[in-house]
Amino acid sequence: MIKFGTGGWRAVIGSDFIENNIRLVAEGVCALAKEEGKTAKPIVIGYDHRFLSKDAAKWMAEVFVSNGFEAWIMNRSSPTPLVMHTVLKQKLYYGVEITASHNPAKYNGIKLIVEDGRDASVETTDKLEALIEKSTIGEYIEYTKAKDDGLIKVLKNPFNDFLDDILNVLNVKAIREHGPRILFDPMFGSGTYPLQVILNTARCTVDMIHNTQDTLFGGRLPAPSSKGLEELAEKVVEGGYELGIALDGDGDRLGIIDKNGRYLSANEILVMLYWYLHEIKGWNGPVVRNLATTHMLDAVAHGLGEECYEVPVGFKYISSKIDEVDAVLGGESSGGLTVRGHIHGKDSIYAASLFVEMISVLDESPSEIMDELEKKYGHYEMVEDNIKFTVEQKSYVNKVIFEDKQIPDFGVKIEHVSYEDGLKVY
């Protein structure tokens, strides 16, 4: 069974992520487009550095053109935000990115992007899953022939509009005057080129680690977590860098290291950027977070006379709420965010660029900025854990929590509870 979660379909390479299944997903996308009457525009395909990603992109292109669609394919590995931006900018109906994001190297997957450059909704992916089940493998026009016949278009430099749109809203002058010295760790991912171009254009001094293609990601998770960035933290301190920046495998999650080696969590990045955009750049409006993200955003928003809106987990909910309430920024504790006027999905390339602008304009380190905000709005702690259950244990836990609605005694008064997405106790 091919199932799509909040981050698309992800599967183990060689087990479920195989040519037949990849082609079946492409057949399902074609059937979806035909069912929705959206067949008149090309489908754009991007792919990351993972094993089989480029091959999968070509297999999907063959299926698309054999079903009567024009296929656009990136000329090099590309981050997910670029595919979203291309769908939005070119007013396409669909795009796909071959990626398993920050998951282990044995995984790969496919993410479906829909109109306006958005993550596909649950309703859309449910429909897609049903159509995939009915799909069959057919005869396909071979990739080289389809390209020679003009059915497949290789986008020569798909990054231009994406980079220009980011640079046009950045305070490049302030960054150039400040001249930050940065150590950049793309974690062997596909966000290397665009952020490098932006930082070089702003005349930052940039050194890099882990910037080659490695389908095994150096034997580590391509996730910019505190544990995953221990080497970056050491090298930032040893080399006297002002900032360390890390992106995940497909360039939609961000990690920051301060000059003293301190890891700045996604929650802290969200708080700092929202405050900076609102107070320094003058972007008035509320903020959006999912229910697993810091309540410090609420405190900052209320302190600024704004509202903080809480939504379920899944970036599609964040982007929809940003549009609904005209929010300045929306993000989640897993490391993804976007801002008003940009794409409707996570973009760590834009977020990292804004972060560099912030420290340049304020002439302060992230730690100094965060410490000042905590003095004003309070200190918030976040603790996470992943717990494995047997099938029997999981059934028992589900019964206790969701059927019997039993809540532990926390020793303090409960304000309210929410079952909107799991159980959250306030």
N, C-alpha and C positions, 0 to 999 in steps of 0.2 A: 504493500500500500504506500502510495506517495502522498505524504501529508505536509501541509504548509503550516508553520507556526508563525509567531510574530515577526521572525526574521527570515521567512521563506522556507523552502524545502532544504533540509540538510541531511546528508547521509554519508555512510562510510564508503570511501573509495574502494572499488573492486568488489564490494558486497552489494550495495544498493545504488551507489553512484556509478553507474555503468552506462555504456553507449545507448542501449535499448531504452532504459528509463529516462535518460536525458532527451532522447528523441520523442518519447511519449509525452514528456512535459511540454515540449515544443508543439506537438500535435494538439495538446490540450489548450495551449495559448491560442493557436489558430482557430480551434473550434469556439473558444470563448469570444474571440474577435468577431467571428461570423455570427454567432448567436446575438451579440450586442450590436451588430450592424456597424462595426468599426473596422472596415477592411481597406479603406482608401489611403491609408498612410503607412509609411515604413515602420518597421519594428527595429529599435536600436539595441545592440548587444554589447555589453562590456564584460570584462573578465579580470580576475585578480591574478596573483602569482602562484596560486596553488597548482598542484599536480592535476592534470587533465583540464584545467580551466580553459586554455586556448583551444584545445581540441573540442571541448564541449560547446564553445562559442561557434565553432565552424559547423558542428553537427546541427545545432539549432538553426543556424543560418540556412543550411541545406533544406531543413524541414519547412522553414518559413517560405522560401522562394518556391518550393515544390507545391505549396498550398496557395500560390498566387500573390504572396506578399513580397514587397521589396524589403531586403534586409540591410541595415547599416551596421557595420562592425568597427570597433575601435582599432586603430592601427598599432596599439600597444596596450599593456595592462592598464587598467583604469579603476579609480576608486568609485564606490557606489554613488557618492554625491555628484560625480560627473554625469553618470547615466540619468540621475534624477533631473539635473540641470538641463541636459539635452532634451529630455522628454518635455520639460516645461518650456524651454526656450523655442524649440521647434514645433511646439503644439502637437506632439505626437499622441497617439492613444496608448501605446505600450512601449516598455523597454524591459530588458532583463539584464541582471548582473550575475555572472557566475562567481559565487563566493560562498564561503562558510564563515565569513566575518572573523571573529576572534576565537573560533573553535580550534581544537587540536588539528594538527596537520593531516591526520588520517581522514578528516571530513572534507567534503566539498558540498556545494549546494547551488540553488538557483533562487534569486529574489525577483519577484515580479513588481515592476513599477507601472503605475497607471497614469491617466491624464493629470495634468498639472504637476507631474513629477512627484507623485505621492506613493507611499507604500500601499499595496493592494489591501482592501478592507477584508475582514473575515468573511463577509458575504461573497465577495469576489473569489477568494481562495477556496471557499467551500464549493462554489460553482465549478471552479477550475478542477478541483479534485475529482468531482463527479464526471466531468468531461474526459479527464485523463483515463479514468477507469474504462471508459467506452472506446478509447482511442486504440488504433492499431498501427503497426510499423509498415510503411509502404516503400515504394521505390522513390529515390531522391536524386535530384540533379546534383552532380558532383560539384564540390566547392569551387575548384579552379574554373570549371566551365561556366558556372553561374556567375562568377566574378567577371570572366571574359565577356559574357553576354550582357553585362550591366545589370544583372538582377541583384547582385551583392555589391554594395558600395562600401569601400574601405575609407573611413573618415581620416583624412590626412593629418590634420592637427585639431582634434576635437576639443582641446583644452583652451583654445583662444578665448572664446566667449566667457567660459567659466572663470578663467583667470582675470579677464578684464572687468567682469562684474564685481569681483571681490576687490581688486585694486582700486576701482572707482569709488568705493565707499570707505576705503582705509585712509587714515591720516598718514600717508606715506612720508610727508615732509617731517612730521614729528619723529617717525622711526629713523629716518636718515640722520636727523640732527642728534638723536640719542645714540645711534650706532651700537645696538646690542650685539653681544657676542654669544652665539647660541650653539648648543650641541643638539643635533637632530637625530632621533632614532625612529625611523619608519617601521622598525620591527620586520624587515624583509617584505614589507607590504607594498600595495599599489598607490599609496599616497605620497611616495617619494618625490616624484617629478613636480607636481603642482605646488606643493608647499615650498620646495627648494626654489622654484622660479619666483614665487611671491617674496620670499625672504631676500633673495639676491637682488630683485628689483628694488626693494626697500633698502638695499645696501647694508644689510646685516652681515656680520662675519659669521659664516656657518660652517661648522665641521659636522661630519656624519659618522654614524656607526650603523651596522646592520642594514646597509642600503643596497645590497646586491639581491639577486633573485635566489631564494632558497626555499624550495617547496616544503622543507621540514622546519622552517622558521628557527633554525639554530637549535632545534631540539626543545624549544620552549613554546608556550602559548603566545600567539601574537596579540596579547591583550595588555593594554597600558595600565596594569594594576601596580600597586606598591611593590609586590613581590617580583613582578615581571620587569620592573625598572630599577632594580638594585644596582646593576652594572652602570646604567646611565647616571644614577645618583653619584656613584663613586667617581666616575669620569668627569662629571660637572664640577665637583669639588676639586679634584686633582688638577684639572685644566683651568680652573679659575673662570669658568663660564658664568654668565649672568643668568642663563636659563637653559633648562633641558626640556625638549619637546618630544613626545612620542605619540605615534598614531597606531591604531590597530591594523589588522591585515587588509581591510578594504577601505580604510581611511574615513571611517565615520565615528570613531571614538578617540578621545584625547586624554593624554596624561601629561602632567607638568611637574618638573623638578626645579626647586629653587636653588639659588647659588650656594646655599649651605647644605644642599643635599636633601632638603625636606620635600617629601612627596605631597603635592596638592591634590586632594581627592576631587572627583567629579562634582561632588556637592559644593566644595569650596570654589571651584571654577565657575559654577553656575551663579553662586552668590556674588562673586567679584564682578563677573561680566554684566550681570543684571544691574548692579549698583552703578558700574561705570557707564553703561549705555544710558541709563536713566539720568544720572546726576551730572556726568561730564559731557556726554554727547547730546543730552537733551531729548532723548527718545522717551516721551511720556507714554505710559500705558501699563497694564498689569503683566503678570508673569504666570507661566503654566509649568507644573511639575506633575510627575506621576506619583502614585500613593506610596512608592518606596523611596522617595527622594526627600531631602532635608526640609524640615519645617522652618529652618532659618530663612528660607526664601519668603515664607509668610511674614516673618517678623520684619524683614527688610522692606517688603512691599507695603505693609501696613505703616511702617515708619515713614515711607515716602508718600503716603496717602493713596496707595494703589491696592489692588486686590491680587491674591495668589489663588489660582484655580487648580484643583486637584483632579486628575483623571486616572483611569486604569492603566496598567502596564501595557506598553505597545506604543511605538512612536506615532502611529496613525492617529491615536487619540490626542496626542500633544499637538500635532500639526493642525488638526481640525479645530481644536479649541483656540489656538493662536489666531486662526482666521475668524472664528466666531466673535472673539472679544478684542481683536486687534492688539494682541499681546506683544510686548517688546521682545520677549525671549521665551523659549520653552525647552525643557531638558529633563534628563533622568540621571539617577545616581550611577548607572552603568557606564556613563561617559559620553553620552550623545546629547547634542543640543543644536538648535537652529535659532535664527533671529528673524524678526519681521522683514519682509521684502526679499528674502532669499528663498532657497528651495524648501519644500515641505517635508524634509527629512533631515536626519542627522548629518552634519558636515563638520568634521574636526579640522579640515583645512582652513575654512573660514574662521572657525572658533579660535584656532591657534594664531591666526593672523591678527584677530582682534585682541588676543591676549598680549601679543608682542606690542601692539599699539598702546594698550593700556599701561604697561610698565614703562613705555617710552614717554608717554604724555605725563604720567604722574611722577616719573623718575623715582619710583619706589620698587622694592622687591615684592613679589607676591606675598611673602610672609608678613611683611610690614603692612600691606594693604589688608590682608585677612585679619591680622591682629587688631587693627583699628576698627574694622567692622564688628569683630566680636566684642570689643569693649562697648560698642554702641548698641548692638542688637542681641548680645548673649552668645554663649558657647553651646554648640549642639554636637552630640556624639552619635555616630552611626555604627552599629555592630551587625555583621552579617554572618550567616552560617548556612551551609548546605547539609541536609540530613537525608540519608538514604533509608528507605523502608522496604520491607518485603511486601508482597502483594497483600498478604493478610493484615500486616500492620497499617498499610495505607488505607485499606477499607475501614479498619477500626478508627483511625484518625479522622477520616472523612465523616464517619458517622457521628463521632463525638463533637466535632467542630461544626459541621454543616447541617446535620440532621437534628441532633440533640441540642445544638447551639450552646454547649458548655464552654465557659470562659474561665481561665485560671484566676485565682485570687492574687492580684498584683500588690495588694496591701495599700492601694491608693484608690481614690474615687475614680470611677470610669465616667468620662464625659459622654461618650457615645461609641457605638461600634458600627462598622461598615462591612457588608458582604458583597460589595460591588465587584471586587476582584480578589477572591480569597477572603480572609478575615483580617481586618485591621481594627485594633483596639486603641482608642484615643483616651 
